[in-house]
């Protein structure tokens, strides 16, 4: 799987990781995959909620030495 870009939102608090994800996804074509790195525990709830509401696909969510999400633009 090709990752179009990586967003490093480590150290940022809610809602900044999701706002950065939304801004980047808006610039990419449908089907593009974005990697989001975060440390804010609220993103564990916010990212899936954002994806479901905006029509994007949360491919994976991992919690290993920080949070890592892969999101496909819908």
Backbone torsions as a table, in degrees:
resi	resn	phi	psi	omega
1	UNK	NA	129.4	178.6
2	UNK	-87.2	130.9	177.1
3	UNK	-99.0	121.4	-177.3
4	UNK	-67.8	-40.3	-179.0
5	UNK	-162.3	159.9	176.2
6	UNK	-117.6	133.0	176.4
7	UNK	-106.0	120.1	177.8
8	UNK	-97.6	97.3	-179.7
9	UNK	-107.2	20.5	178.7
10	UNK	-64.8	136.2	-179.1
11	UNK	88.8	-9.2	178.9
12	UNK	-93.4	143.8	-179.6
13	UNK	-100.5	161.4	177.8
14	UNK	-51.2	134.7	6.1
15	UNK	-100.1	13.3	-171.7
16	UNK	-58.3	-41.4	178.4
17	UNK	-58.0	-43.0	-179.5
18	UNK	-70.9	-36.8	178.5
19	UNK	-64.4	-39.4	176.9
20	UNK	-67.1	-40.1	177.5
21	UNK	-61.0	-46.2	-179.7
22	UNK	-61.1	-43.2	-178.2
23	UNK	-64.3	-43.0	-179.5
24	UNK	-68.4	-44.4	-179.9
25	UNK	-59.5	-33.7	-178.9
26	UNK	-63.4	-23.0	-177.5
27	UNK	-93.7	-6.2	-173.7
28	UNK	-105.6	156.2	177.2
29	UNK	-75.4	159.5	177.1
30	UNK	-57.3	139.4	179.4
31	UNK	94.3	-13.1	179.2
32	UNK	-67.5	146.3	-179.1
33	UNK	-110.9	132.6	179.7
34	UNK	-118.7	137.5	173.9
35	UNK	-100.5	128.4	177.5
36	UNK	-116.8	123.8	175.9
37	UNK	-105.9	131.2	-176.7
38	UNK	-146.1	162.0	174.2
39	UNK	-122.8	-12.6	-178.6
40	UNK	-74.8	119.1	-179.2
41	UNK	-59.3	-27.3	179.2
42	UNK	-65.4	-22.7	179.6
43	UNK	-64.7	-24.3	178.6
44	UNK	-59.0	-30.4	177.4
45	UNK	-95.7	-42.3	-172.9
46	UNK	-66.6	-42.7	-175.8
47	UNK	-65.0	-49.5	177.2
48	UNK	-60.7	-38.2	179.3
49	UNK	-64.6	-44.4	177.5
50	UNK	-60.2	-47.6	-178.7
51	UNK	-59.5	-45.9	-179.2
52	UNK	-63.1	-41.4	-177.8
53	UNK	-74.0	-28.5	-175.6
54	UNK	-99.8	-3.4	177.5
55	UNK	84.4	20.2	176.9
56	UNK	-97.8	165.2	-177.9
57	UNK	-109.9	122.8	173.5
58	UNK	-84.0	103.7	-176.5
59	UNK	-72.4	-45.4	179.5
60	UNK	-156.2	155.9	175.1
61	UNK	-139.4	122.7	-177.6
62	UNK	-125.5	145.1	176.7
63	UNK	-123.6	81.7	178.2
64	UNK	-135.3	106.8	-177.9
65	UNK	55.5	43.7	-175.2
66	UNK	118.6	168.9	-177.7
67	UNK	-99.4	139.0	179.6
68	UNK	-135.3	126.0	179.8
69	UNK	-122.0	143.0	169.2
70	UNK	-116.5	126.1	-175.6
71	UNK	-127.2	131.0	174.9
72	UNK	-102.4	128.4	179.6
73	UNK	-67.3	132.1	-179.0
74	UNK	-83.4	NA	NA
